[in-house]
Amino acid sequence: MSQAQSSSIQPPQSSPIVTVALVGIAAGFLSGMFGVGGGILIVPGLVLIAKMDQRVAHGTSLAAVLPISAASLMSYWSHDHVDFRVGLCLAVGALAGAVLGTKLLNVLPHRVLAIAFAGILLITAIRLFLPIDSGTRGVLTVGNIVALVAIGVATGILAGLLGVGGGIIMVPAMMMLLHLPAALAKGTSVLVIIPTSLMGTYRNRMKKNVDLRAAATVGLSGIPSAIGGGWISARMSDTVSNVLFASLLVVVAMRLVLQIRSDDKAGIVH
């Protein structure tokens, strides 16, 4: 590896570790509250604060969400808000998708992907602002199992490409497809994020698209806030949870669109 390449995967010495840790704390709270990995905050945080290369930030984010998601899982599991059957179906697809996503990281036009992803988020947000009938754990039909595996594949691809855990896709999908209560969907989501993160990090490390030291700093700092966020989420009504989650999706979509416009003005081609 050349010296230029080596420096691109290390955070600058001038970046205070406390500042980077704050990114992890915020990401942990998002994970606990909404059942997401927190990559939607970690990636821009690493790029803007640590001045990290965009692709390395994606890979580092995926590694960082592992301890954060594990902490969130413990919080949700303690309240019996995890459906392991649904999680297994999603995980099967997510693992395959993570392999595909990391392969595409260096070849797929990010601009096209970001636009499509932003559109999906906005549509999902609109649906979440409308009432959703919540049920309980029920019998999984063959059709539901196939749909869950497909959702898992899409989740894994997003994890490998964008460094996000995929909860922003899985949570609303479980609520709308299976009518799972919000807390149960979130807890199941963080369960699936763990194997997805492991597979994606392994693949990204092979391609030198991950900084494990930065990932450890962000991930470990996010554990306490992830536990606190999960505690709050378990006591939140489904209506409030849906509105807050939908608002989060809108913010993420807007950030993607603004990033695309910024890149276009700067003449950056992905």
HELIX and SHEET records of a PDB file:
HELIX    1   1 GLN A    3  SER A    8  1                                   6    
HELIX    2   2 ILE A   17  PHE A   34  1                                  18    
HELIX    3   3 GLY A   39  LEU A   48  1                                  10    
HELIX    4   4 GLN A   54  SER A   78  1                                  25    
HELIX    5   5 PHE A   84  LEU A  104  1                                  21    
HELIX    6   6 HIS A  110  LEU A  128  1                                  19    
HELIX    7   7 VAL A  142  LEU A  162  1                                  21    
HELIX    8   8 GLY A  167  LEU A  177  1                                  11    
HELIX    9   9 ALA A  182  MET A  206  1                                  25    
HELIX   10  10 LEU A  212  SER A  221  1                                  10    
HELIX   11  11 ILE A  223  ALA A  234  1                                  12    
HELIX   12  12 ASP A  238  ALA A  266  1                                  29    
END                                                                             
